[in-house]
Amino acid sequence: MNFYKRLLLLVSISLFSIGSFAQDAVNNYKYIIVPTKYEFLKANDEYQLNSLTKFLFNKYGYTAFFNNETLPADLQSNRCLALYANVTQIKGGLFKTKLQIDLKNCDGKLIQSSKEGESREKEYGKAYTMALRDAFETFQFMDYAYEPVSGASQSVMPVTEAAPITSNTVKENTTVVAASASVSNTIKPAPSSVTETETLYAQALDKGYQLVDRTPKVVMILLETSKADVFVVKGSDAIVYKENGTWYYSHNDGASVSAKTLNIKF
């Protein structure tokens, strides 16, 4: 084989490899599915690490769900639209906690791995949280935008549901949500669009909570008061309070007072 034929063969192989990689990029997948438990931990959502994984994917522009949630119709009929996340603990490294995030497709093929996130914290909860956030830098700066592969066929596989999370799956403690400082001041509460049966999930902020729906979209921000179970709604003439085990949203527009019950999961 002469030089030019060898060069042509190498170029062809390179172009084929690039094309194959392009069809297996993270951007070619519409959703991220997060499990309710990681193998290196003993309990569902232990240290709220699974909740943090889902929270960070959504924060950085992906669309993430727990594997036991009600999923979009297109994903229910074709689970290959999603990548499946897993977090593993990397052994080795004196006095270090190291975690890595892997994304696999519906066939179990590895599509993307994060860098190894590290922490030197001694307390497990803080160490896992810091290491996961460090590992997430890979996905934070990936500039993700869903781009379906034109002309490509994906095998259709049914979605199976996992057992529900038994621990508090959505609330994040203040050490987990350091991102609270970045919450936009322009967020406006939308209680009128929330039905009394719709579940809102409380995520801890510094001196309060943000309530999100299943999207997840921030519905309102609650600010602590000196009275237990009474919160001021940020940007609104309203309060949220608990009475006889039920949460209420009360709004005063200066002319009338309205109230409705809220279904909040802390």
C-alpha positions as CSV (number, residue, x, y, z in Angstrom):
1,M,0.0,0.0,0.0
2,N,1.6,3.3,-1.1
3,F,1.7,6.5,1.0
4,Y,-1.4,8.1,-0.6
5,K,-3.6,5.1,-0.1
6,R,-2.5,4.8,3.5
7,L,-3.2,8.5,4.0
8,L,-6.7,8.1,2.4
9,L,-7.4,5.1,4.7
10,L,-6.4,7.0,7.8
11,V,-8.6,10.0,6.9
12,S,-11.6,7.8,6.2
13,I,-11.2,6.1,9.6
14,S,-10.9,9.4,11.3
15,L,-14.0,10.8,9.7
16,F,-15.9,7.7,10.6
17,S,-14.8,7.9,14.2
18,I,-15.8,11.6,14.4
19,G,-19.2,10.8,12.9
20,S,-19.8,8.0,15.3
21,F,-18.8,10.2,18.2
22,A,-21.1,12.9,17.1
23,Q,-24.0,10.5,17.2
24,D,-23.1,9.6,20.8
25,A,-22.7,13.1,22.2
26,V,-24.5,14.2,25.3
27,N,-26.4,16.8,23.2
28,N,-28.1,14.0,21.3
29,Y,-30.1,13.0,24.4
30,K,-33.1,14.8,25.6
31,Y,-33.3,13.7,29.2
32,I,-31.2,12.6,32.2
33,I,-32.5,9.9,34.5
34,V,-31.1,9.9,38.0
35,P,-31.4,6.8,40.2
36,T,-32.8,6.9,43.7
37,K,-29.8,5.1,45.2
38,Y,-26.1,4.8,44.5
39,E,-24.3,1.5,45.1
40,F,-21.6,2.9,47.3
41,L,-24.2,4.3,49.8
42,K,-26.5,2.3,52.1
43,A,-29.8,4.1,51.7
44,N,-32.0,5.8,49.2
45,D,-30.8,9.4,48.6
46,E,-28.4,9.1,51.5
47,Y,-26.8,12.5,52.3
48,Q,-29.3,13.8,49.7
49,L,-26.7,13.0,47.0
50,N,-29.2,11.8,44.5
51,S,-31.4,14.9,45.0
52,L,-28.3,17.0,44.5
53,T,-27.4,15.2,41.3
54,K,-30.8,15.9,39.8
55,F,-30.8,19.5,41.1
56,L,-27.4,20.3,39.5
57,F,-28.3,18.7,36.1
58,N,-31.5,20.9,36.0
59,K,-29.6,23.9,37.2
60,Y,-27.0,23.6,34.4
61,G,-29.7,23.3,31.6
62,Y,-30.4,19.6,31.4
63,T,-33.8,18.0,32.0
64,A,-33.4,15.5,34.8
65,F,-35.9,13.2,36.5
66,F,-35.7,10.5,39.2
67,N,-36.3,7.1,37.8
68,N,-39.5,6.7,39.9
69,E,-41.1,10.0,38.8
70,T,-43.9,10.4,36.2
71,L,-41.9,10.8,33.0
72,P,-42.8,12.7,29.8
73,A,-44.8,10.8,27.3
74,D,-42.1,10.5,24.7
75,L,-39.7,9.2,27.3
76,Q,-42.2,6.7,28.6
77,S,-42.5,5.2,25.1
78,N,-38.8,5.4,24.3
79,R,-36.3,5.3,27.2
80,C,-33.5,5.7,24.7
81,L,-34.2,9.4,24.6
82,A,-32.4,9.6,28.0
83,L,-29.0,9.2,29.4
84,Y,-28.8,7.3,32.7
85,A,-26.6,8.9,35.4
86,N,-24.6,7.1,38.0
87,V,-22.2,8.3,40.6
88,T,-19.3,6.1,41.8
89,Q,-16.8,6.5,44.5
90,I,-13.2,6.3,43.3
91,K,-10.9,4.4,45.6
92,G,-7.4,5.6,46.4
93,G,-6.1,9.0,47.5
94,L,-5.1,9.5,51.1
95,F,-7.5,11.6,53.0
96,K,-9.6,12.3,49.9
97,T,-13.1,11.6,48.9
98,K,-13.4,11.2,45.1
99,L,-16.5,10.8,43.0
100,Q,-17.1,10.4,39.3
101,I,-20.4,10.9,37.4
102,D,-21.1,8.5,34.4
103,L,-23.8,8.9,31.8
104,K,-24.8,5.8,29.8
105,N,-27.3,5.3,27.1
106,C,-30.2,2.8,27.2
107,D,-27.9,0.1,25.9
108,G,-25.5,0.6,28.7
109,K,-22.8,2.3,26.6
110,L,-20.8,4.9,28.3
111,I,-21.4,8.3,26.6
112,Q,-19.7,10.7,29.0
113,S,-17.7,10.6,32.3
114,S,-17.0,13.6,34.5
115,K,-13.6,14.5,35.9
116,E,-12.9,13.0,39.3
117,G,-14.4,15.4,41.9
118,E,-12.4,15.6,45.1
119,S,-12.8,16.8,48.7
120,R,-10.6,16.6,51.8
121,E,-13.5,17.1,54.2
122,K,-13.7,14.5,57.0
123,E,-17.4,14.5,57.5
124,Y,-19.1,12.2,54.9
125,G,-22.0,14.4,54.1
126,K,-19.9,17.5,53.3
127,A,-17.2,15.4,51.6
128,Y,-19.7,13.8,49.2
129,T,-21.4,17.1,48.5
130,M,-18.2,18.9,47.7
131,A,-16.8,16.1,45.6
132,L,-20.0,15.8,43.6
133,R,-20.1,19.6,42.9
134,D,-16.4,19.4,41.8
135,A,-17.2,16.6,39.4
136,F,-20.1,18.5,38.0
137,E,-17.8,21.1,36.5
138,T,-17.6,18.8,33.5
139,F,-21.3,19.1,32.8
140,Q,-21.5,22.7,34.0
141,F,-19.3,24.0,31.2
142,M,-20.4,21.6,28.5
143,D,-22.8,24.1,27.0
144,Y,-25.5,21.5,26.6
145,A,-28.4,21.9,24.1
146,Y,-30.5,19.1,22.9
147,E,-29.8,18.2,19.3
148,P,-31.6,15.1,17.9
149,V,-29.6,13.1,15.5
150,S,-31.3,13.5,12.1
151,G,-32.0,10.3,10.4
152,A,-30.8,8.2,13.3
153,S,-33.0,5.5,14.7
154,Q,-33.0,4.8,18.4
155,S,-34.3,1.5,19.7
156,V,-37.5,1.8,21.7
157,M,-37.5,0.3,25.1
158,P,-40.1,0.6,27.8
159,V,-39.5,2.5,31.0
160,T,-39.4,0.6,34.2
161,E,-40.0,2.3,37.5
162,A,-37.9,1.9,40.7
163,A,-39.2,1.8,44.2
164,P,-40.0,5.2,45.6
165,I,-37.5,7.1,47.7
166,T,-38.2,6.6,51.3
167,S,-36.1,9.5,52.6
168,N,-36.6,13.2,52.1
169,T,-35.7,13.3,48.4
170,V,-35.9,16.9,47.4
171,K,-35.1,19.2,50.4
172,E,-31.4,20.3,50.4
173,N,-29.7,21.5,53.5
174,T,-27.8,24.7,53.5
175,T,-24.5,23.0,52.9
176,V,-25.8,21.5,49.7
177,V,-27.4,24.6,48.3
178,A,-24.6,27.1,48.1
179,A,-26.2,28.2,44.9
180,S,-28.9,30.0,46.8
181,A,-27.1,33.3,46.4
182,S,-27.5,33.0,42.7
183,V,-31.3,32.9,42.8
184,S,-32.7,35.6,40.6
185,N,-34.3,38.6,42.4
186,T,-36.8,38.7,39.5
187,I,-38.5,35.5,40.5
188,K,-42.2,36.2,41.0
189,P,-44.5,33.8,42.9
190,A,-47.2,32.1,40.8
191,P,-49.6,30.7,43.4
192,S,-52.6,31.3,41.2
193,S,-51.3,28.8,38.7
194,V,-50.7,26.1,41.3
195,T,-53.6,23.8,42.1
196,E,-54.2,22.8,45.7
197,T,-53.4,19.2,44.8
198,E,-50.1,19.9,43.0
199,T,-47.1,19.0,45.0
200,L,-44.4,21.6,45.6
201,Y,-40.9,20.6,46.8
202,A,-39.1,22.7,49.4
203,Q,-35.4,23.2,48.7
204,A,-33.5,24.9,51.6
205,L,-31.9,28.3,51.0
206,D,-30.1,30.5,53.4
207,K,-32.8,31.7,55.8
208,G,-35.7,30.2,53.8
209,Y,-36.8,27.8,51.1
210,Q,-37.6,27.9,47.4
211,L,-40.6,25.9,46.3
212,V,-40.3,24.1,43.0
213,D,-42.8,22.1,41.0
214,R,-42.0,18.9,39.1
215,T,-40.6,20.8,36.0
216,P,-38.6,21.8,38.2
217,K,-39.6,25.5,38.1
218,V,-39.3,27.9,41.1
219,V,-42.8,28.8,42.1
220,M,-42.0,31.0,45.0
221,I,-39.4,31.8,47.6
222,L,-40.2,31.6,51.3
223,L,-38.3,33.9,53.8
224,E,-38.1,32.9,57.4
225,T,-39.8,34.9,60.1
226,S,-39.4,34.9,63.9
227,K,-42.4,32.6,64.2
228,A,-42.1,28.9,63.5
229,D,-43.9,27.7,60.3
230,V,-44.7,31.2,59.1
231,F,-42.9,32.5,56.0
232,V,-43.0,35.7,54.0
233,V,-43.4,35.1,50.2
234,K,-40.6,37.1,48.5
235,G,-41.9,39.7,46.1
236,S,-45.5,39.4,47.1
237,D,-47.9,40.7,49.8
238,A,-48.4,37.1,51.0
239,I,-47.4,34.6,53.6
240,V,-47.2,30.9,53.8
241,Y,-48.0,29.3,57.2
242,K,-48.8,26.0,58.7
243,E,-52.0,25.4,60.8
244,N,-53.2,22.1,62.2
245,G,-50.8,20.2,59.9
246,T,-51.9,22.0,56.7
247,W,-49.9,24.6,54.8
248,Y,-51.8,27.7,53.6
249,Y,-50.9,30.5,51.2
250,S,-52.6,33.8,52.2
251,H,-52.5,36.9,50.0
252,N,-53.6,40.5,50.9
253,D,-53.9,42.9,47.9
254,G,-55.1,45.8,50.1
255,A,-58.7,45.2,49.2
256,S,-59.3,41.6,50.1
257,V,-57.6,38.6,51.6
258,S,-57.5,35.3,49.8
259,A,-56.2,31.9,51.0
260,K,-55.6,28.5,49.5
261,T,-54.0,25.3,50.8
262,L,-50.6,24.1,49.5
263,N,-49.2,20.6,49.3
264,I,-45.6,21.1,50.3
265,K,-43.0,18.3,50.7
266,F,-40.1,19.2,53.0
